[in-house]
Amino acid sequence: DNFKPTIKGMQDLSFTIFNRWGNQIYTWTDPQGVWDGFANGNPSPDGVYFYVMKGVDLSGKTVERSGSITVRR
C-alpha cells in the first residue's frame, strides 16, 4: 500500500517522512506524490513513522501539518 495524502490548493509543497529516531527517510514536492513505504530502495520496517507537510496555500499563507503513519508488513 501507499501513503498518498489529499493535497488541494497548495503551492511550494514539501512533504517529508521521518523514522522514529527523527531521521529523514523520504521526501517529495509533487502534490501528486506518494510514499510507497520504501527508504533507500529497501522496505521500511514495521513501526511508526512521522510526516511533516509544509507549503503555501493559494492565498499566500504558510501551512504546516504533521502526523504519524504506521507501517505493517
Buried (B, 14 or more C-beta within 10 A) or exposed (E): EEBEBEBEEBEEBBBBBBBEEEEEBBBBEEBEBEBEBEBEEEEBEEEEBBBBBBBBEEEEEEBEEEEEBEBEE
